[in-house]
Amino acid sequence: MGKIIAITNQKGGVGKTTTSINLAAGLSRHGKKILLIDIDPQGNATTGIGANKDEIQESMYDVLIGQATLKSIIIPDVIESIDLAPATISLAGADVYLMEHSEENQNILLERIKPVRDNYDFILIDCPPSLGLINRNALACADSVLIPIQAEYYALEGLAQLLSSIRFVQKMFNKDLTIEGIVLTMFDSRTKLSFEVMSEVKKYFNEKVYKTHIPRNIKISESPSHGLSIFDYDKGGAGAVAYEELVKEVLANNGK
């Protein structure tokens, strides 16, 4: 049964989608079969992993409103051993639909995932930068949450809201939801600020903070615009080395 990890932070620009893509790519390089689910209406994980939005007929919007099955929209092997459930801008309307059908749709994503779950080792969900109903649905179906935090002055701003949302979902819909880990992104080892942020984050999360931090690196920023993971765009570079170390931590923490 595939482990479901929601990758989320309601703050934008923290490396959430980049981490989703590169974690998926890194896990696949270790022989794991991955499903990457894009539920961000911006669809950046979809294009960032190499899918062509113009060719997408049905997306996660159709899945969430019950007009398509998850299996029917999956694009197989966008990268070897990685399947993609894509998103398009139409997904922006899903929050309204879920709100109108809130009572019966708190766990709709879990119901959609169940038929394909056994086909994968890991199912990664790239969540939107918000705390709306789409995001709540992802938390309701996930086994754990991975939170990327940018190593900057306002890193912890809004984090209390995210943790409150996680606790709400734990109480109401998913008592087994855990925090998979916290990864510091855009870490600049030349600045005192990055280390201060790391120290502050560790005060809150202790052992949940990954030893690996993702450096501020132009190649990491460029790779999604080419539809490539960092492993294909800059193999052997600092970004690829860092994400490989993160992948090893995730595998070790899951006994794999």
C-alpha positions in Angstrom: 0.0 0.0 0.0 1.5 3.3 -1.1 2.3 5.9 1.7 0.5 9.2 1.0 2.5 12.3 1.8 1.0 15.7 1.5 3.6 18.4 0.8 2.1 21.7 2.0 2.7 25.2 3.3 0.2 27.9 2.9 3.0 30.4 2.2 3.9 30.6 -1.5 7.4 30.6 -2.8 8.9 28.2 -0.2 10.0 25.5 -2.7 6.9 23.3 -2.1 6.4 22.3 -5.7 10.1 22.0 -6.4 10.4 19.7 -3.4 7.4 17.6 -4.6 9.0 17.1 -8.1 12.5 16.4 -6.9 11.4 14.1 -4.0 9.3 12.1 -6.5 12.2 12.0 -9.0 14.7 11.0 -6.3 12.5 8.3 -4.9 12.0 6.8 -8.4 15.8 6.7 -8.7 15.8 4.3 -5.7 13.5 1.9 -7.5 10.2 3.2 -6.0 7.0 3.6 -8.0 5.6 7.1 -7.5 2.3 8.8 -8.1 2.6 12.6 -8.0 -0.8 14.3 -7.5 -1.0 18.0 -8.4 -3.9 19.7 -6.6 -2.6 23.2 -7.0 -4.7 25.2 -9.6 -1.4 26.8 -10.8 -0.4 23.4 -12.1 3.3 24.1 -11.5 4.1 20.5 -10.6 2.3 19.4 -13.8 4.5 21.5 -16.1 7.5 21.3 -13.9 7.8 17.5 -14.3 7.4 17.8 -18.1 3.7 17.4 -18.9 2.1 19.5 -21.6 -1.0 21.3 -20.2 -2.4 21.8 -23.7 -2.7 18.0 -24.1 -4.6 17.5 -20.8 -8.2 16.6 -21.4 -9.2 15.8 -17.8 -7.5 16.8 -14.5 -7.8 16.6 -10.8 -10.7 19.0 -11.0 -12.7 16.3 -12.8 -11.7 13.7 -10.2 -12.7 15.9 -7.2 -16.1 16.7 -8.7 -16.8 13.1 -9.6 -16.6 13.4 -13.4 -13.6 11.1 -13.8 -11.7 8.4 -11.9 -8.2 9.0 -10.8 -7.0 6.1 -12.9 -8.5 7.6 -16.0 -6.6 10.9 -15.8 -3.2 9.6 -14.8 -0.4 10.3 -17.2 2.0 7.3 -16.9 5.7 7.5 -16.7 6.1 11.3 -17.1 9.5 10.4 -15.7 10.4 6.7 -15.5 8.5 5.1 -12.6 6.6 8.4 -11.9 2.9 8.7 -12.9 1.2 12.1 -12.7 -2.3 13.1 -11.8 -2.3 16.6 -13.4 -3.8 19.9 -12.5 -5.1 22.8 -14.7 -6.5 26.2 -13.8 -10.0 24.6 -13.8 -9.1 23.2 -10.4 -9.6 26.7 -8.9 -13.3 25.9 -9.0 -13.0 22.8 -6.9 -13.0 24.7 -3.6 -16.5 26.1 -4.4 -17.7 22.6 -5.3 -16.3 21.1 -2.2 -17.9 23.9 -0.1 -21.3 23.2 -1.6 -20.9 19.5 -0.9 -18.9 19.8 2.3 -20.7 17.2 4.3 -20.2 14.3 1.9 -16.9 15.4 0.4 -14.5 15.7 3.4 -12.7 12.5 2.3 -13.4 12.6 -1.4 -9.7 12.5 -2.3 -9.1 9.4 -0.2 -12.0 7.6 -1.9 -10.5 8.5 -5.3 -7.0 7.3 -4.4 -8.1 3.9 -2.9 -8.5 2.1 -6.2 -4.9 2.9 -7.3 -3.1 3.0 -3.9 -1.6 -0.5 -4.1 0.1 0.4 -7.4 2.6 2.7 -5.8 5.2 2.8 -3.1 4.7 6.5 -2.4 1.9 8.9 -3.4 3.0 12.6 -3.1 0.4 15.3 -3.1 1.5 18.8 -4.1 -0.9 21.0 -2.3 -2.0 24.6 -3.1 -0.5 27.5 -1.0 -3.7 28.0 1.0 -5.7 26.4 3.8 -8.9 25.9 1.7 -11.0 22.8 1.3 -8.7 21.3 -1.4 -5.8 21.4 1.0 -8.0 20.0 3.9 -9.0 17.1 1.6 -5.3 16.3 1.0 -4.6 16.4 4.8 -7.7 14.2 5.4 -6.4 11.5 3.1 -2.6 11.7 3.8 -0.6 9.5 6.1 1.8 12.3 6.8 2.6 15.9 6.0 6.0 17.2 4.7 6.4 20.9 5.3 9.0 22.9 3.3 10.1 26.1 5.1 12.1 28.8 3.5 15.2 29.9 5.5 14.1 33.6 5.7 13.0 36.1 8.2 9.3 35.4 7.9 9.7 31.6 7.7 7.5 30.8 10.7 4.8 33.4 9.8 1.5 31.6 9.3 3.0 28.3 10.4 0.7 28.3 13.5 -2.3 28.4 11.2 -1.0 25.4 9.3 -0.4 23.5 12.5 -3.9 24.4 13.7 -5.3 23.1 10.4 -3.4 19.9 10.8 -4.7 19.5 14.4 -8.3 20.1 13.2 -8.0 17.5 10.5 -6.5 15.0 13.0 -9.4 15.6 15.4 -12.2 15.6 12.8 -11.2 13.3 9.9 -7.8 11.7 10.2 -6.5 10.9 13.7 -3.5 9.0 12.3 -2.1 12.0 10.4 1.5 12.7 11.4 4.2 15.2 10.4 6.6 13.4 8.1 9.2 16.1 8.4 10.3 19.7 8.0 12.7 20.6 5.3 14.5 24.0 5.1 14.7 25.3 1.6 16.7 28.2 -0.1 19.3 27.8 2.7 22.2 30.2 2.3 25.1 28.9 4.4 26.9 32.3 3.9 24.3 34.1 6.0 23.7 34.1 9.8 20.0 34.4 9.1 19.7 30.9 7.6 21.3 29.4 10.7 19.1 31.5 13.0 16.0 30.3 11.1 17.2 26.7 11.3 17.7 27.0 15.1 14.2 28.5 15.5 12.6 25.8 13.4 14.3 23.1 15.5 13.0 24.6 18.7 9.4 24.0 17.4 9.9 20.7 15.6 13.0 19.0 17.2 13.7 15.7 15.5 11.1 16.3 12.8 13.5 18.7 11.0 15.5 16.9 8.4 19.3 17.0 8.7 19.4 17.9 5.0 18.7 21.5 4.0 18.1 22.5 0.4 20.5 25.3 -0.7 19.6 28.5 -2.5 20.7 27.4 -6.0 19.9 28.8 -9.4 19.8 25.4 -11.0 17.1 24.3 -8.7 15.1 27.4 -9.6 15.7 26.9 -13.4 14.9 23.1 -13.7 11.1 23.3 -13.5 11.0 25.8 -16.4 12.6 23.1 -18.5 10.2 20.4 -17.3 13.1 18.5 -15.6 13.9 17.3 -12.1 17.2 18.6 -10.7 18.6 15.2 -11.2 18.2 15.5 -15.0 18.9 19.2 -15.2 22.1 19.4 -13.1 23.2 15.9 -12.3 25.9 16.1 -9.7 25.3 19.7 -8.8 24.7 21.0 -5.3 20.9 20.9 -5.7 20.9 17.3 -6.9 23.2 16.3 -4.1 20.9 17.9 -1.5 17.7 16.4 -2.8 19.4 13.0 -2.9 20.3 13.3 0.8 16.7 14.3 1.6 15.4 11.3 -0.3 17.7 9.0 1.7 16.3 10.5 4.9 12.7 10.0 3.8 13.5 6.4 2.9 15.3 5.7 6.1 12.5 7.2 8.2 10.1 4.9 6.4 12.2 1.8 6.8 12.8 1.5 3.1 
